[in-house]
Amino acid sequence: MIRLIYRWILVALVALLVCLRSSIALPQPVTITFMVIAAEAERLQILIDAFEAQHPDIHLNVVPGPRTTNDVEDLYTTSFLLGKAPYDLIYADIIWASKFAAAGWLQDLSPRISEAELAAFMPTDVAGGKVEHGFYWMPFRSDVGMLYYRTDLLEAAGLQPPETFADLVTASQILQQQGLVDWGYLWQGAQYEGLATVFVEVVKGFGGFWIDLAAKQVGLDQPAAIAATQYLRELIDQGISPPGVTNYVEYDTLRLFRSGKAAFLRNWPFVWTEVNRPDSPIRGKVALKSMIHAPNQEGGSCQGGWGFGMAATTQHPEAAWQVIEFFTSEAAQRQFVLDQGYVPTRRSLFSDAQILQKYPHYTQLLAVADRAVLRPPIRQYAQVSDVLQRYLSAAITGRLSAEQAMQRAARETRQILKWD
Ligand code: GLC
């Protein structure tokens, strides 16, 4: 009998221990979720690993998204509109900040970071995060539009790198006639945000503008904007750019340029690492410069870039802020730039010895980045850009004349901005 009692006591003790163990569970790591363009999610892996190694209590769930900024923005937008978005952070294009902040989806980060700390970042990047009186987007990596060209081909034909729009056309035609390339110039002409960035640069090069917020003016139906649109269309009509350019996004143009079939490419700085990879047929044969322009004008490089906003609905704001602090720190940016060739948002890194040793062209990049042209930071940005993309696409595919397209685009833009 006593043995039976002992056995029962033993069983009860074991059961108690099991219960206790499961109730004193070890703290689970907090998971922080955000979505990134698929190709970039792979590139970020080096920093994701570094972050998790330093923060064992925070797990990063990086969701690979679609391949263009518009498609990723649509997914984030839908999920915030439906409520219960699973995202703690929003890895956002510089142009989304105003809309997302105005919609109330982002937290104001200004209580977490001082103006003095922000002074270490490039002013054009910081400007992208400022909306009304708040700060909603921490710049992680910058972007500026660049002109890439094949040094070997220009040398072979005795040509200088182009300065003007006309120089680029002439050089392309010479190289094409000599049979050195199939195409002169590649750029992003699909109906998406990339086309708007191309336009911002060309219109600046013609001395015009898209939207002037201070003067409350839309410049799309002015002669410079019509000339810019006409120039893009003629590149295709004259066979300098392939007809397929009207469907190309960044990666399509990179692939064609890398295959050696074209002399010039407009793209972002990440292309530098891509064309110089060991398996690249054009490795060591490429240089870059600021954008071309009309005579007596200055070239414009569009300011792009990606950074972090914090979701208003996150349950883990402190952990989410630690992620932002880590990714935007000098050390993480240096590591990312060295590994992937992206552009930092911290000014000091443009003269960093390690970075300059690997990428001597960063000194040049700083000059280009300093003069970069911002797209209008307004909450209706997605709408006005959509109008521009639609009418530009109609003009470059020959469905409307440059003049008709830009007149209609100007009218619709004024309606959206209520500047009639
Ligand atoms: C790059 C830029 C971004 C821009 C996009 C257009 O990702 O960083 O600002 O909107 O290209 O495709």
Residues whose N, C-alpha, C, O or C-beta is under 5 A from the ligand:
A	BS01	GLC	T69 D93 I94 D143 E193 G194 Q303 G304 G305 W306
